[in-house]
């Protein structure tokens, strides 16, 4: 079983608004409302890819009930801890004429120490049947920036590798705790290593090395056309570049979550690191053809997989 954990779940509403401008009245031409949060998006994609997955985390109030009902309708197994405060609602506005998207994410409900303790115990219980765990998304107020680090340490102690996809101090703490794989995008990676990357991508190899030095076993920095990654360990460590020709997107919302789902789906089947990354890139690319996060077409992913290129990343002499 694959376990995904979403600590700050949401109802995600995505609307398409042609010629979107601030301060004006518009009419949406298309909309979709789904259960959301990065870990939930990953679970949705994994389910569509035919992998066994259970989504866990925290939800509260009528909005939290709606999250669980929607996941049940999608045949995604769940085991969430109930909290007192109301689960958040997020909005993404996509302008199909320009391809631009604007996201408005609520901060999320505050959680108590007792609720965090119950969550920690629930994840420990579920870890007994998990082959791999995905920790993804923001932390709700009150959770503490060290919660991911504590979960990474506990899951690692139980023999469950952790894929971590977050940002900020919570992500940095999880990296330092020794997450098995971390998957920041370029902006998030720059924040983690404390420097901006050159526009030509020449700093990406250095960034990968720094993420590993911070504590991650492996790292992948996602990009619009794929990713660069550090895989293996010691003398066997390799720096890889994985890319495909970008597709004309319907929406790029959740493409990073689809990448994580693809990577984890392949890792669950004990594929090679190169195959895991390629499958992740194919899923990320295919997801841009759908309206709403976490949507992928398994057959189309297999078709795109043949177009994904994997090769060694050129390493600057100073790395």
C-alpha positions in Angstrom: 0.0 0.0 0.0 1.0 3.6 -0.6 0.2 6.1 2.1 -0.3 9.8 1.4 -0.6 12.4 4.2 -2.3 15.8 3.7 -2.2 17.8 6.9 -3.9 20.9 5.3 -6.7 19.4 3.2 -9.0 21.6 1.2 -11.9 21.8 -1.2 -10.2 23.1 -4.4 -12.3 25.0 -6.9 -10.8 25.7 -10.4 -12.5 28.1 -12.8 -11.7 29.1 -16.3 -12.1 32.8 -17.0 -11.2 34.2 -20.4 -9.4 37.5 -20.4 -9.2 37.6 -16.6 -8.4 41.0 -15.2 -8.4 42.2 -11.6 -11.1 44.6 -10.6 -13.5 43.5 -13.3 -16.7 41.3 -13.4 -16.3 38.0 -15.3 -18.2 34.9 -16.1 -16.5 31.5 -15.9 -16.8 29.2 -18.9 -15.8 26.1 -17.0 -15.4 25.0 -13.4 -14.4 22.0 -11.3 -14.6 21.4 -7.6 -12.6 18.5 -6.0 -11.1 17.4 -2.7 -7.7 19.0 -2.6 -4.4 19.5 -0.9 -1.1 18.2 -2.4 -1.3 14.7 -0.7 -4.9 14.2 -1.8 -4.0 15.2 -5.4 -1.2 12.6 -5.3 -3.6 10.0 -3.9 -6.2 10.8 -6.7 -3.5 10.3 -9.4 -2.2 7.1 -7.8 -5.7 5.7 -7.8 -6.2 6.6 -11.5 -2.9 4.9 -12.2 -4.2 1.8 -10.6 -1.9 1.7 -7.5 -3.2 0.8 -4.0 -3.3 4.0 -2.0 -4.9 5.3 1.2 -5.2 9.0 1.9 -4.7 10.2 5.4 -4.4 13.6 7.2 -6.7 16.0 9.0 -10.1 17.4 8.1 -12.8 19.3 10.0 -16.3 20.7 9.8 -18.8 20.4 6.9 -16.0 21.2 4.4 -14.0 18.3 5.8 -17.0 16.0 5.4 -17.3 17.2 1.8 -13.6 16.3 1.2 -14.2 12.7 2.5 -17.4 12.3 0.5 -15.7 13.4 -2.7 -12.8 11.0 -2.2 -15.3 8.2 -1.5 -17.0 9.1 -4.8 -13.6 8.7 -6.5 -13.1 5.4 -4.8 -10.0 6.6 -2.9 -9.6 5.0 0.5 -9.3 7.4 3.4 -8.4 7.4 7.1 -8.4 11.0 8.3 -8.3 12.4 11.8 -11.2 14.8 12.6 -10.3 18.2 13.9 -12.5 20.9 15.5 -11.9 23.7 13.0 -13.2 24.0 9.5 -11.2 22.7 6.5 -10.2 25.4 4.1 -11.4 26.2 0.5 -9.0 27.2 -2.2 -9.6 28.9 -5.6 -7.6 28.8 -8.8 -8.5 31.0 -11.7 -7.2 30.0 -15.2 -7.3 32.3 -18.2 -7.5 30.0 -21.2 -6.6 32.9 -23.6 -3.2 33.6 -22.0 -2.5 30.4 -20.1 -2.0 32.3 -16.9 -3.3 31.0 -13.6 -3.9 32.7 -10.3 -4.2 30.7 -7.1 -5.8 31.9 -3.8 -5.2 29.5 -1.0 -6.6 29.9 2.5 -4.2 29.5 5.3 -6.1 26.6 6.8 -7.7 25.7 10.2 -5.7 25.9 13.4 -5.0 22.5 15.1 -4.4 21.7 18.7 -1.5 19.7 20.2 -4.0 16.9 21.0 -5.2 16.8 17.4 -1.5 16.7 16.2 -0.8 13.8 18.6 -3.8 11.8 17.3 -2.6 12.4 13.8 0.9 11.2 14.6 -0.5 8.1 16.2 -2.8 7.4 13.2 0.1 7.7 10.8 2.2 5.4 12.9 -0.6 2.8 12.8 -1.1 3.1 9.0 2.7 2.8 8.5 2.4 -0.8 9.4 0.8 -1.6 6.1 2.7 1.0 4.0 5.5 0.3 1.5 6.1 4.0 0.9 4.7 7.3 2.3 4.1 10.7 0.7 4.1 13.8 2.9 2.9 16.7 0.9 1.6 20.3 1.2 1.5 23.1 3.7 1.1 22.7 7.4 -2.0 24.2 9.2 -1.5 26.8 11.9 -0.5 25.2 15.2 1.1 22.1 13.7 4.6 23.3 14.3 7.3 23.6 11.6 9.0 20.4 12.9 6.0 18.1 12.3 7.3 16.8 9.0 10.7 16.2 10.5 9.1 14.2 13.3 7.0 12.2 10.8 10.0 11.5 8.6 12.0 10.3 11.6 9.3 8.1 12.9 8.4 6.6 9.5 12.1 6.0 8.7 12.5 4.2 12.0 9.6 2.0 11.0 11.3 1.2 7.7 8.9 3.3 5.5 10.7 5.5 3.0 9.3 9.0 2.7 8.8 11.2 -0.3 8.5 14.8 0.9 6.9 17.7 -1.2 6.5 20.9 0.8 8.1 24.3 1.1 9.6 26.7 3.6 10.8 25.8 7.1 8.6 22.7 7.3 10.3 21.4 4.2 13.8 22.3 5.3 13.2 20.5 8.6 12.0 17.4 6.8 15.0 17.4 4.5 17.3 17.6 7.5 15.5 14.7 9.1 16.6 12.5 6.1 13.6 12.2 3.8 14.2 9.5 1.2 13.2 11.8 -1.7 12.4 15.5 -1.8 10.7 17.0 -4.8 10.8 20.9 -4.7 10.2 23.0 -7.8 13.0 25.4 -8.8 11.7 28.3 -6.7 11.3 26.0 -3.6 14.7 24.5 -4.2 16.3 28.0 -4.3 14.6 28.8 -1.0 16.0 25.6 0.6 19.6 26.1 -0.5 19.6 29.9 0.0 20.5 31.0 -3.6 18.9 31.7 -6.9 19.7 29.5 -9.8 21.1 30.9 -13.1 18.5 31.1 -15.9 20.4 28.7 -18.1 20.1 26.0 -15.4 23.8 25.7 -14.8 23.3 25.9 -11.1 20.9 23.0 -10.9 23.6 20.3 -10.3 24.9 22.4 -7.4 21.4 22.8 -6.0 20.9 19.0 -6.1 24.2 18.4 -4.3 23.3 21.0 -1.6 19.9 19.3 -1.0 21.6 16.0 -0.5 24.2 17.7 1.9 21.3 19.1 3.9 20.1 15.6 4.6 17.9 14.2 1.8 18.8 10.8 0.6 17.8 11.7 -3.0 16.3 14.9 -4.6 14.5 15.9 -7.7 14.0 19.5 -8.7 10.9 19.7 -11.0 10.8 22.0 -14.0 8.1 22.7 -16.7 9.8 20.2 -19.1 10.7 17.6 -16.5 13.2 17.4 -13.7 16.8 17.1 -12.6 17.6 14.6 -9.9 20.3 13.2 -7.6 19.8 9.5 -7.1 21.8 6.7 -5.5 24.4 7.2 -2.8 28.1 7.6 -2.2 30.2 6.6 -5.2 27.1 5.4 -7.0 25.3 8.7 -6.9 24.2 10.0 -10.3 22.9 13.4 -11.4 20.2 13.0 -14.0 18.2 15.2 -16.3 14.8 13.9 -17.3 12.7 15.9 -19.8 10.0 15.7 -22.4 8.5 18.1 -24.9 5.9 20.2 -23.0 2.3 19.8 -24.2 0.0 22.7 -24.9 -1.6 22.9 -21.4 -5.2 23.0 -20.5 -4.1 23.7 -16.9 -0.8 23.2 -15.1 -2.5 23.2 -11.6 -1.3 20.0 -9.8 1.3 18.9 -12.4 3.9 18.7 -9.7 1.6 16.4 -7.6 1.1 14.2 -10.7 4.9 14.0 -11.0 5.1 12.8 -7.4 2.3 10.3 -8.0 4.1 8.9 -11.1 7.4 8.7 -9.3 5.9 6.9 -6.3 3.8 4.6 -8.5 6.9 3.3 -10.3 8.9 3.1 -7.1 6.2 1.1 -5.5 6.8 -1.5 -8.3 10.6 -1.4 -7.6 11.5 0.1 -10.9 15.0 1.7 -11.4 15.5 5.4 -10.4 15.6 6.3 -14.1 12.3 4.6 -14.7 10.7 6.2 -11.7 11.7 9.7 -12.7 10.6 9.1 -16.3 7.2 7.9 -15.3 6.9 10.9 -13.0 7.7 13.3 -15.8 5.2 11.5 -18.1 2.5 11.8 -15.5 3.3 15.5 -14.8 3.1 16.3 -18.6 -0.1 14.3 -19.1 -1.8 16.0 -16.2 -1.6 19.4 -17.9 -4.2 18.1 -20.4 -6.9 18.0 -17.7 -8.9 20.6 -15.8 -8.3 20.0 -12.1 -5.4 18.8 -10.0 -4.5 15.1 -9.8 -6.3 14.0 -13.0 -4.2 11.7 -15.3 -5.1 9.3 -18.1 -3.1 6.1 -17.5 -3.1 5.1 -21.1 -1.9 8.4 -22.3 0.8 8.4 -19.7 2.1 5.1 -21.2 2.1 6.7 -24.6 4.0 9.8 -23.4 6.5 7.6 -21.6 8.2 6.8 -24.9 8.9 10.5 -25.4 10.7 11.0 -22.1 14.5 11.3 -22.4 16.8 10.5 -19.5 20.5 11.3 -19.5 23.3 12.3 -17.1 23.3 15.9 -16.0 26.4 17.9 -16.9 28.2 18.7 -13.7 30.2 21.9 -13.4 33.8 21.4 -12.3 33.3 23.1 -9.0 30.5 20.8 -7.8 
